[in-house]
Amino acid sequence: MIHVTRRLPDRPHLDVPRREARELLADWKNGDRGALERLRAQHPRLKRLTLEEIAAAPARLADAQWVVAREYTYATWAELKHRIEKNDAALGIQEAIRTGDAGRTVVLLRANPSLLHLPLRSRNWGAPLTYAANLGQLGVLQAIATLGPTDHQHALYRAILQGHLECAAWLLRHGAHLAPGIVMGPCQTLNSAALSFLADAGAPFTDERGDKLAPLAMVLTIYARNPAEKHACLSVFERLGYALPDTAALAFHRGRLDLLEQHLRRDGGLLARRFSLAEIYPPALGCKGPDFSGMGGTPIAGGTLLHLAIDFDEQEIFEWLLANGAEVNAAATVDANGFGGHTPLFNAVVSQGGCQHSAAMGRALLARGADRAHRASLRKFLDWIERPRWHEALAVTPLEWGQTFPERDWVNVELLTQLEAPPPFS
C-alpha cells in the first residue's frame, strides 16, 4: 500500500496541487497501479474496492483533487485551496504562536476568522489552538480559546503527544476529555512523564477501539529509540497492573540487567540464543499484524541479544553482554528464502533512525575482532518512503550493506569511514 504525504512549501501556489491532481487523473485513466493505490488509500468511497474496480470506475477530477488534498493532510480540496489563498496570514499566525505573542495572534485571527478552524501547517499540527498546544505555548493557547475554537480535543491529544502537560491540564479543565486512544501518543513518542500524567488522571489505557494491549504493544514495537524513556514507560504499565512475562526478551525491553543476570544463571547459552520476532514482540502482549520488519534498522529477526542491543540503542546492556562474553561474530539465523546470517556489525552500520551516530558500539565490536569481511544476504522493508518497498542486498559485507542502503540517514557514516580504512595490523 502506497501512502503519500506532502507538505506545503512556505510559499505554495495552487498551480502545483492542480497539476498533481491532473497527473493523478491521467495515471488513473491509464490504470497505473501506484495511482490506483493512492486513490484507495485516501478516498473514502474507494477504500473498499479492489484496484481493478477502481481502474474501472469513472475517473473524475474532483476525486483526484480530493486525494491530493488528503495527501497534503487537508480534509478537502476546498480546505487546501483556502489555506493556500490565505498563506501570508497563516504564516503570520504561525510565527506569532511560535514566539509566544498572544496579542498578535488574536489580532491576526480576528482579521482572518476562517483560519481559526483551518490547519495552519498540516492536519497533525492542526488549527491555531492545536498549533499552540503542539508548541507548549500556554498563554497563546488561552488567548486563542477566547475566540471560540472547536479543536480542544485534538489540541489535548497533541499537547500530550509533545509532552506539554501544563497545556494538557488546562485543556482538560476547559472542555477536552480523556477519550480512548489518548495514551497512544506518549506510547508512540516514549514520553514517560506524559504517560504517567495520564495514568494519574485516570485515562483509559486503550486505543480508540478499546484494545487494552495496544498501548503496551506500541511501546514495545515503536521505531523510536530512547531506552531510558522506554524503560520508564514500561514501569508505568507495571504500576497499572499489566503482567509482563518473565522472559529474557522482556527483561531486555525493560532494561533490567538484574533480570538478565537471573536468566543467564538459569540458561548458560542465553547469549548465544537466536530470538524470533514472536519472542521479541510477543503476540500475547498485543504485538500482532505485520512482522514489524520495517520498525528496526538492520533486521533483528533471528538475532542474538547483541544484535538487539545495537538496534535498540541499549548501551548498558551492550556493555554487559560484551563483559559476559557475547560472541561479536554470532550470525543471525538464515530464513527459508536465504536472508539473514548477518553479524552484529551489520546492525551497527545500519540502525533505526541512525541511532548509532557515535559509532561507539561499532568500534567496540571491531576492537573485539568483529569480522569486516563477513558476508550475508539481507532483506529489509522500507516503510517511510513515498513508495514503500523491499530492499534486498545479496552476499554483502557490513561495509557494502551500508554503502548500498537507500535510507542514508540510517547509515552510520563514521563507522563506514572506519570500515573503508585498511584494518590495523594485529
CORDA-V280409 format. One record per pair of residues at least 12 apart in sequence whose C-alpha atoms are under 7 Angstrom apart, sorted by the first residue. I is the first residue (numbers start at 0). J is the second residue. Records with the same first field share a line. If there is no record, write none. Layout:
# CORDA-V280409
I = J / J
This chain:
# CORDA-V280409
0 = 36
1 = 36 / 37 / 385 / 386 / 387
2 = 37 / 40 / 385
3 = 70 / 385
4 = 70 / 71
5 = 70 / 71
6 = 71
7 = 71
11 = 83
12 = 83
13 = 80 / 83
16 = 67
20 = 63 / 64 / 67
21 = 60
23 = 63
24 = 58 / 60 / 63
27 = 54 / 58
28 = 58
30 = 54
35 = 50 / 53 / 54
36 = 50
38 = 66
41 = 66 / 69
42 = 66
64 = 76
72 = 121 / 122
73 = 121 / 122
89 = 119
92 = 104 / 107
96 = 131 / 139
97 = 134
99 = 136 / 139
100 = 139
101 = 138 / 139 / 142
105 = 142 / 143
115 = 127 / 148
116 = 148
128 = 140 / 143 / 144 / 148 / 150 / 154
129 = 150 / 153 / 154 / 157
132 = 154 / 157 / 158 / 166
133 = 157 / 158 / 161
135 = 158 / 163 / 166
137 = 166
151 = 170 / 174 / 175
152 = 175 / 176
155 = 167 / 170 / 175
156 = 181
159 = 184 / 185 / 193
160 = 184 / 185 / 188
162 = 190 / 193
164 = 193
177 = 202
179 = 203 / 205 / 206 / 207 / 209
180 = 205 / 206 / 207
182 = 194 / 197 / 204 / 214
183 = 206 / 214
186 = 214 / 217 / 218
187 = 217 / 218 / 221
188 = 223
189 = 218 / 228 / 229 / 232
190 = 228
191 = 228 / 231 / 232
194 = 232
195 = 235
212 = 284 / 285
213 = 285
216 = 284 / 285 / 286
219 = 280
220 = 280
221 = 294
222 = 294 / 295 / 351
224 = 311 / 312
226 = 312 / 313
230 = 253 / 254
233 = 253
247 = 259 / 262
248 = 278 / 279
256 = 316
270 = 303 / 304 / 325
271 = 303
272 = 303
273 = 301 / 302 / 303 / 331 / 332
274 = 300 / 301 / 302 / 303
275 = 300 / 301
276 = 300
292 = 379 / 380
293 = 379 / 380 / 381 / 382
295 = 310 / 350 / 351
296 = 310 / 346 / 349 / 350 / 351
297 = 345 / 346 / 349 / 350
298 = 379
301 = 331 / 332
302 = 331 / 332
303 = 331
305 = 317 / 320 / 343
306 = 343 / 346
309 = 346 / 347
310 = 346 / 350 / 351
312 = 354
327 = 343 / 364 / 369
328 = 342 / 343 / 369 / 370
329 = 342
330 = 342
338 = 376 / 377 / 378
339 = 375 / 376 / 377
340 = 375
341 = 375
344 = 361 / 364 / 369 / 397
345 = 397
347 = 360 / 361
348 = 397 / 401 / 410 / 411 / 414 / 415
349 = 401 / 409 / 410 / 411
350 = 409 / 410
351 = 409
352 = 408 / 409
353 = 408 / 409 / 410 / 411
355 = 411
356 = 411
358 = 411 / 413 / 414
361 = 414
371 = 396 / 397
372 = 396
373 = 396
374 = 394 / 395 / 396
375 = 393 / 394 / 395 / 396
376 = 392 / 393 / 394 / 395
377 = 391 / 392 / 393
378 = 390 / 391 / 392
379 = 391
398 = 415 / 418
401 = 415
